[in-house]
Amino acid sequence: MSPLSRRALILSALAAPLLAGCAADPAGPEATGTGAGARPAGGSPGASAPSAGAARPLARSVPVRLLIPAIGVDASVMRLGLAADGSVQVPPIERHDRAGWYVNSPTPGRTGPSVILGHVTVGAYGDGVFRHLDRLRRGDRVGARLENGTTADFTVTEVTAVRKAQFPTERVYGNVDRPELRLITCGGPRTGDGYRDNVIVFAALTSAGER
C-alpha cells in the first residue's frame, strides 16, 4: 500500500470527529456557510484532474504562516497531531488565534492534500482565524509560507459547506496527483457549544517562490 493510501485510510477514521471542538461565540452572531448544496468546481471524489496552471511539487518543508489576502488572514501556523481520543487536534482557544497544519498530511506544495484547520470563533476572544473562510471564492489566492523560506501559492478551486455528519472524507483526504490544499473550519448554525457544519476550501498549487 502506498504512503498516500495509508494516509487516506488513517484520516478516514478521523474525519467524523474533525473540528467537533470548534469554539462557538456565545455573544456573537452565528457563522454562515456557503450551503451544503454548493456545486464543486469539477473532478470526482478523491481525484483532481491535472491543470495547465498547476505548479511542480515542492520539497518538503513545514508551513509556518498562512496568507489569505481576500479575507485578511495573515496568521502563524502551528503543528497539530492527534488528540487522546484519536481525533485530529484543533488549535487551542486563545487570544492570538493560529491556524494548524495536520502533521500526517503532506506539507503544502507536496503531492497530495495538505490539511490546515482553524477556528471560526474563539469564545470570549472573538473572531477566529477562519471566521470569514466561507467568503472565499474560486480564483482567490492562498499563500503558505514554509520553513525553508519558500511561499507555496495556491488558487481556490471550490468553497463548500457540509453537515459534519456528512463530511466528504474521500473528497477531502483521498489521493490526488498534484499538490493541493484543504482549509477547514466550522460554519452554519450553532448547535449547543459548537456549529452544525464544516466549511471546506479546496485549492491547488499554482506557483512558488521566495519572499
FENQUIQUI-V520608 format. One record per residue. RES is the residue in three letters. PHI is phi as a letter, one per 40 degrees, with the letter a starting at -180 (none if undefined). PSI is psi in radians with two decimals (NA if undefined). OMEGA is omega as a letter, one per 40 degrees, with the letter a starting at -180 (* if undefined). Layout:
res = (RES RES)
phi = (PHI PHI)
psi = (PSI PSI)
omega = (OMEGA OMEGA)
This chain:
res = (MET SER PRO LEU SER ARG ARG ALA LEU ILE LEU SER ALA LEU ALA ALA PRO LEU LEU ALA GLY CYS ALA ALA ASP PRO ALA GLY PRO GLU ALA THR GLY THR GLY ALA GLY ALA ARG PRO ALA GLY GLY SER PRO GLY ALA SER ALA PRO SER ALA GLY ALA ALA ARG PRO LEU ALA ARG SER VAL PRO VAL ARG LEU LEU ILE PRO ALA ILE GLY VAL ASP ALA SER VAL MET ARG LEU GLY LEU ALA ALA ASP GLY SER VAL GLN VAL PRO PRO ILE GLU ARG HIS ASP ARG ALA GLY TRP TYR VAL ASN SER PRO THR PRO GLY ARG THR GLY PRO SER VAL ILE LEU GLY HIS VAL THR VAL GLY ALA TYR GLY ASP GLY VAL PHE ARG HIS LEU ASP ARG LEU ARG ARG GLY ASP ARG VAL GLY ALA ARG LEU GLU ASN GLY THR THR ALA ASP PHE THR VAL THR GLU VAL THR ALA VAL ARG LYS ALA GLN PHE PRO THR GLU ARG VAL TYR GLY ASN VAL ASP ARG PRO GLU LEU ARG LEU ILE THR CYS GLY GLY PRO ARG THR GLY ASP GLY TYR ARG ASP ASN VAL ILE VAL PHE ALA ALA LEU THR SER ALA GLY GLU ARG)
phi = (none c d c c c c c c c c d c c c d c d f c c d c c b c b b c c c b c c h c c d c c c i g c d g a b c d b c c c c c d b c c a c c b a b b b d c b g c a b c b b c b b b c c c g c c c b d c c a c c c b c b c c c c b c c d h c c h c c b b b a c c a b f c c g c c c b d b d c c c b d g c b b b b c b c c g c b c c b b c b a b a b b c d c b d c d c c c b c c b c a c b b b b b a c a g c c b g b b b c b b c b b b a b c b a a a c a)
psi = (2.35 2.76 -0.67 -0.69 -0.75 -0.72 -0.71 -0.69 -0.73 -0.82 -0.49 -0.68 -0.36 -0.19 -0.65 -0.80 0.06 2.20 0.43 -0.37 0.26 2.30 2.21 2.62 1.78 -0.35 -0.09 3.07 2.81 2.54 2.65 2.45 -2.95 0.02 2.21 -0.34 0.21 2.42 2.36 2.76 -0.20 2.80 2.77 2.82 2.31 0.08 2.63 2.34 2.43 2.52 2.54 -0.47 0.07 2.52 2.82 2.62 2.62 2.88 2.67 2.23 2.33 2.40 2.44 -0.30 2.57 2.28 2.07 1.52 -0.64 -0.45 0.30 0.49 2.20 1.55 2.58 2.74 2.22 2.99 2.42 2.42 -2.32 2.47 3.00 -0.51 0.10 -0.02 2.86 2.33 2.76 2.75 2.65 2.70 1.87 2.91 -0.82 1.46 2.48 2.74 2.88 2.24 2.25 2.06 -0.29 0.14 2.84 2.65 2.64 2.26 -0.28 2.75 2.31 3.09 1.88 2.34 2.15 2.26 2.72 2.82 2.62 -0.61 2.74 0.99 -2.25 -0.26 -0.17 -2.44 2.46 2.98 -0.48 0.47 -0.65 0.44 -0.60 -0.10 -0.18 2.64 2.81 2.30 -0.29 2.68 2.54 2.20 2.31 1.90 2.26 2.83 -0.50 0.09 -0.16 2.56 2.09 2.06 2.16 2.67 2.27 2.30 -0.36 2.50 2.22 2.85 2.41 2.69 2.44 -0.58 -0.26 0.56 2.24 1.31 -0.86 -0.67 -0.63 -0.76 -0.10 2.77 2.44 2.74 0.31 2.91 2.19 2.91 2.49 2.19 2.25 2.36 -3.01 2.85 -3.05 -2.99 2.67 2.52 1.80 -2.10 0.32 -2.77 2.64 -0.60 2.99 2.39 2.27 2.24 2.25 2.36 2.70 2.52 2.28 -0.41 2.96 2.62 3.02 2.31 NA)
omega = (a i i i i a a a i a i a a a a a a i i a i a i i a a a i i i i i a i a a a a i a i i i a i a i i i a i a a i i i a i i i a i i a i a i a a a i i i a i a i i i i i i a a i i i i i i i i a a a a i i a i i a i i i i a a i i a a i a i a i i i i i i a a i a i a a a a a a i i i i a i a i i i i a a a i i i i a a i a i a i a i a i i i a a a a a i a a a a i a i i i a i i a i i i a a i i a a i a a a i i a i i i a i i i i i i i *)
